[in-house]
């Protein structure tokens, strides 16, 4: 694939025509991976997050806005035990073991869920989702979706006409 922004994680900015193991991750037990427009992220079995590629909008979560051609551990999440990650085009999200949702990267259009639209270079807790029982998060080009589970037993669907639960 195209590696012009370092999103392949091999330490260069070259095109790769054959699958190639990422040396920096060869000793990690990777359980999930997600790719944005020009960045990538992976999750290990220990709950650690690594990111690489284009960081120009903060989407790597490394505290700066630079390219990173090899995987770097996102230290802001080191003690959170992350369970899931997702990359949008230029932003990233994660859920921790306590159902906290963290987002970072391009903030325009409200895609990070914070009370501003600034780009954020470190994972930041989405306060409005605290205590909502978030089970899954998915990033898309210009929005992010968080999925909850019903808090009460109900015979109706979560978002059907009888439900009082609505997307926020």
N, C-alpha and C positions, 0 to 999 in steps of 0.2 A: 504494500500500500504506500500511499504518499506519506513521507516523513518530514516534509519541509518545515514544520514547526516543532519537530522533536517528539511528536505524538506517538511514535512507535516505540520509544523508550530505549533505543540502542546507543544513545550517546552521540548520535550524529543527526543530520538533517537530510538523509538520503532516502530515495525510493527503495523499497524492498519488494522483490518479485516472488520471494519464497517465504513461507512461515519461518520465523527465527525466534528462538527463545530469548527472552530478556534476561541478560546475565545478572543484573542487579536484583532480580526476583527469583533466581534459581533455587535459593535456599528457603524461600517463603512458601507456605501452603496457601495459595491463592484460591479463594472460594467464590469470588464475584469480580466482574470487570465491567466497566461502562466507558463508552466513548462519546465525547462531544464533537463539535465541529473540528477543533484543532487541539484537543487535549484528551487525556485518558486518565482513568482512575481504577484502582483495584483494591479489594478488601481481602485481608488474610484471615485465617481461622482464629487468630488471636485477637481479632477486632481492630487491627491496625489498617490505616488507609494510606495508600501511596498514590501520588499524582505525578504527571509529567506532560510536557508539550507546551503549548502557548499559554502563558499566564498573564497576558496583556490586560485583562479585565479582572484579575484576581481569582480566576476560576480554579487555580491549583491549590489555593488555601495555604500557601507557604509564607504569607505575610508581605509579599512584594508583587510586582506586576511584570515579571521577567519570564522568559522562556526557560524551561528546564528539560533538557534532552534525555535525562535518565530519571527513573522513579525516585522520588523523595518522600519520606514519611511525613505525613501531616501531623506535626507535633501538637498542635492545638487540640487534637482529638485523642492524644496518646492515652489518657486515663478514662476515656468514655466507653470503651468496648462497643465499637460500631457493629451493627447487625446488617445494614444495607446501605448501598451507595447508588447514586444515579447522576449521570451527566446530561445536562442540556447542551445547547450549542455553545454557550459561553458562561454557564454557571453549573454548580454542583450541589448536591444535597446528600445528607446522611441521616440515619436514625440510630440512636444509641440504645443500650439495653434498658434504659428507663423511659423509652418512647419519646425522648427528646429529638426534635428535628433541627438540624443545623444546615444552613445554606451559606453559600459564598459565591462570589463572581459578579457577573453583570447584573445590576439591580434594576435596570430600566424595565418599564411595564409592570413593575411589582413582582417580577418572577422570583425574587428571593424571599418574599413574604415579610420583609421588615417594614417599619413605618417610614421608610424613605426609599428613594430609587438610586442611591449611590452604589457604586461598585465596591465590593467588600473583599479584601484580600485574605481574611482569616475566617474559618468556620464560626458562624454566629448563631446562637440559639434563636429560633423563631418563637418569640414569646406568645404570640396569639394561638399557637398550637399546643402549648403546655397543658397537660391534663386532659387532652382530647382523645387519648387512646389511639394515637396514630400507629398503624401497623405496617404501612408501606408508603413509599414516596417515589414519584417518578418525575423526572425533569424532561421537558420538551423544548423546542426552539425558544419560545417566548413565554412559557408558563410552567408552573410546577403543580403537581397534583398530590394530595395526601389522602390516604385511605384510612378510615376508622372502621371499627367494628361496632355493631349496635350495643349500647350500654344496657338495654333491657331486652328481655326475650319478647319477640314480636312475631306475629304471623304475617305481617306485611313486609314488603321489601324496604330496603334502606332508603331508597330515593323514589318510592312510588307515590301516588296521589294521596295516600293515607299517612304518609310520614311527615313528622314535624322537623326532621333532620334535613338540613340543606348544606350545600357546599359553601365554604366561607371564602 
